[in-house]
Amino acid sequence: MEEQLVNEWLTTYRDYLAHERNFSIHTVHHYVTDVEQWFSFMTRENIDSLERVTYDDVRHYLGMLYEQSYARSSISRKITSLRLYLKWMGERYGLQNDAFQHAHHPKKEERLPSFFYEEELEHLFRSVQGDDVKSIRDYALLELLYATGMRVSELTTLDCSQIDWTYGIVRVRGKGNKERMIPFGAFAEEALQTYIEESRPRLVKGLDHDRLFVNMKGTPLTDRGVRYIFTQLTKESAQRMKLHPHKLRHTFATHLLERGADVTTVQQLLGHETLSSTQLYTHVTKERLRRIHTEHHPRA
């Protein structure tokens, strides 16, 4: 199969995912990488065209992924990626091959999401508070992540104009470019106002953009930049807590459910497309209740 032709297909496919399907940058990257990996497999196995791919080829490929210790979630995504790619090739170029339609998604490994206990969260917030521009920014960032449960990719694309101060709501653009509104409380409001009034102007230094969170050079903070902040917080933490941005999202959902919020509302706040994604957090709260009962009940 000609490399130039494959590259042309992938370039067109990347545009399709980004502009017609409105997938996030990360999803586009993963889906295209999955297809590139498949073409590499075809080259190694001397499969010279997509029309010649059989279900046995697909089984061989998936078996290879298992042998290389790919996570079940990654293998499942690759199946979805390649199904979509072959469907797109059919619609655009008339390809007729549904070999991946018969591939079975592996059963998910149900790993309960980790979250902060309230005491750990209080310690984290106290550890980052300070009067310098960086501490003010980091504190506001942590408060907003916990107050809203938004994804890091949503945080780093958030503009100042998306905050409704009157109603205490932030308008977030999530996966598939879908917008949702999330309330934030008094703690996050105070932290944000301090950051916007005292820290952000000194960081931006006249640069003309509306992005809410910025790095020390005043340019928009990236996902990688947020992860770096959490890495530094881990190193500085006296308790050596394992910190990552998504843990605050897990904590947001878990704490809401523990206090009686209904799972459908939490689903809407998180921007989950399916209820099953949110229901995983109900297992966390049940597991915690069971552990507390075991530790404290005399007949447990």
N, C-alpha and C positions, 0 to 999 in steps of 0.2 A: 504494500500500500504506500503510495507516494506521500512523503513527509510534508511536502508543500500543500498538498490537497487536505491532509489532516489538519494542518495549521489553519488553513482557510476555514474549514468547518468549525474548528474550535473558536476562532475569532468571532464568527457569525453567531455561534451558540452562546458565547459569553455575552454578546450584546442582547440576545433574546432573553436570557435570564435576568439581566440587569434592567432592561428597559420595558420589556413586555410582561414579564412575570413579576417585576418589582422586587426581586430577591435582594437581600442585604449583600454588602460587599463580601462578608465572610461566607455566606451560603454560596454565592457565585464562585468564589475561590475554591471551596471544597468540591462543588459539583464538577467544575472544569478539571480539577486535579484528579478526581475519580475517573473521568473519561480518559484523561491522559494516561493514567495507570493501566486502564483496560487496553488501550492501544499498544502500550509497551508489552503487555502480556500477549496480545495477538502477534506481535512481531517475533517474540521469543518462540511462540508455538507455530510459527509459519502459517498463520491464518491470514490469507491475503485480501479478504474483503469482509465487510459486515454481513453480507448476504450469506456467507458460508458458515457463520457462527451457529453452532448447535447447542442444545441443552446440555450435552456432555461437556462441551467447552466451558459452559457457565459453571457446571458443577466442579470441574477441575479448578477453575479460577477461584471459586469460593472456598474450596478445600485448601488451596494454597494460602489464602488469607487466614484461615483458621490455624494452619501450621505455623504461620508467622506471628501468631498470638495477637492478631487484631481484635479489638474489643467488639463485642456483639453489636453494640450501637453503631460502630464505624462500618461494619459489614452490612448492617441493615440500611444505613445511609447510602452506601455504594450501590446496593440493589436498586434503591429508589432513584438514585442519580442516573444509572444506566438505563433503567426503564424509561425515564423521561427523555434521555438523549435519543434512544432508538425511536421513541414516539415522534420526537421533533424531526429526526431524519426522515421518518416516513411521511410526515406532513409536508416537509420542505423539498425533499429530494426523491420521494417515492419509494424509500426503502421498505421492504416487506420482511421483517424478522422480529418475532416476539419471543425470542429465546429466554429473555430475562423475566417475561411475564410468569413463567412457571417456577421461578426461583422463590423459595420460601424465606421469609424474614426470620432470623434467629430469635428465639424467645429472649426478651429483655432480662438483663440482670437487674433485679430490683435493689438498688442501693439507696438507702434512706439518706436524704440530704442532710448535711451537717448544718448546725445553726449555733448562734451565740446564746448562752444563758444571759439573763438580764444583768447579773453581776459582771460577767465578762464584757458585756456591751458598755456598761458604765465605765469600767476600767479603760476600755479602748477609747472612749470619748474623752476621758480625763487626760489620757496620755498624749493626745494630739493637740490639746488646747494650748494656745500661746498668743502672743501679741504681734509676732512677725507675720509678714504677708503669706508665707508658705503655710504656717500653722493655721491661719485664719481660713485659707483656701481649703486645706485638707479637712478641717473640721466641718466646714459647710458641705463639702463633698460627701463625707461620711453620713452626716445628718440627713442629707437629701436621699442618699441611697437607701438608708434604713426607713425613712419616712414614707417613701413611695414604692420601694421594691423594684424600681426600674432596672433594666439591663444596663451594663456598662456601655454598650453600643448606643443605647438611647441617651445616656447621660452625656456622652462626648459629642453628640449631635444636637444637644439642647441649646437653644438661643434664649437670651434674656427675655425676648418678647413673648416666649411661650409660658411665662409665669403670670398667672392672674392673681395679683396681690389682694384684690378686693374679696375674692372668694377662697383664697388660699388653695388654689388648684394649679397644677402644672399640666400642660398639654404635651403629650408624648407621642412621637411617631415610632411605632414599633415595627415588627416584622411585616413584610408585605406593604410597607408604607401606611399601615392602618393607624389612625389616631385614636388615642384614648385619654381620658382626663383622670388624674389621680390627685386626691387631696393631700396636703402636707400640713403638719401640725405646728404648734407655736415654737418648739425647739428648732425645727428646720427653718422656719420663717426668720427667727432671730439670727441664726447662723448665716443664712443667705444674705440678709440685709447688711450685716456687718461685713461680709465678704465683698458685696457689690459696692458698698460705700467706702470701705477702707483698704481693701486688698486688691481687687481687680483693677481699679484705675492705675495703681502703682505698677502692676504687672504689664498691663496693656501698653501703657506709655504712648498713647496717641494712635496706636494701630486701629484701623477702621474695620471692625467686624463685631458681630452681635453674639458670638459664641459665649456661652455662660462661663464654662470652666476653661482656664488657660494655663499654660506651663510657665516656667520662670522667665521665658523669653517673650511672653505675652501672646504667643500664637495658640490656636485651639489645642486643648489637651486631647491626646489620642487614647485609644484603648490600651495601647502598650504603655503609655504614660501613667494611666490609672493603675495598671498592674505593678508598675515600678514603685508607685507610692505605697501600695500594699506590701510589696517586698521589703521596702525600707521600714515600714511600721512593724513588720514581723521581726526584723533584726533589732529594732529599738525596744520591743516589748519585753518588759521584765518577766512576764509570765510565759514568754515564747509561744504565744498562741499562734496557731496556724491561720493566717489571714489570707483571704482572697475575696475579690469584689462580690462574687456570686453568693458568698456566704451571708452577706447582708440581705440579699433578695430572699434566700431561704429563711432567714430570721424574721423578716417582715411577714411572710406568709404564715410561718409557724406561730408567731405571737398573736396574730389576728385570730387564727383558728382556736388557739388556746383560750382566748377571751370571748369566744362565742360567735365570731363572725361566720356567716354561712359560706359554704364552699363556692357557690356560684358567684357571689360578690368578689371573693378573693380571686377567682378565675378572671373576672373582668379587670380587676386592678392589675394583675400580673400580665394580662394580655395573652393568656393561653388560648389557643384555638379549641382545644378539647378539654373536657372536664377531668379526664383521666390524669392529665399532667398535674393538675392541682390536687387531686385526691391523694397523691403520694404524700403530701404534707399532713394529711389526716392520719396516716400511719405513724408519722413522727410523733404527733401529739398522743396517740394511743400508746405507743411504745414508752413514752416518757411517763404517762400515767401508770402503766404497768410496773415500771421500774420503781416509781415512788411508792406504790402499794407494796411491792416486794420488800423495799428497804424499811418501811415504817409500820406495816401492819403486823401485829403480834402473831397472827396465824397464817402469815403469807408463806 
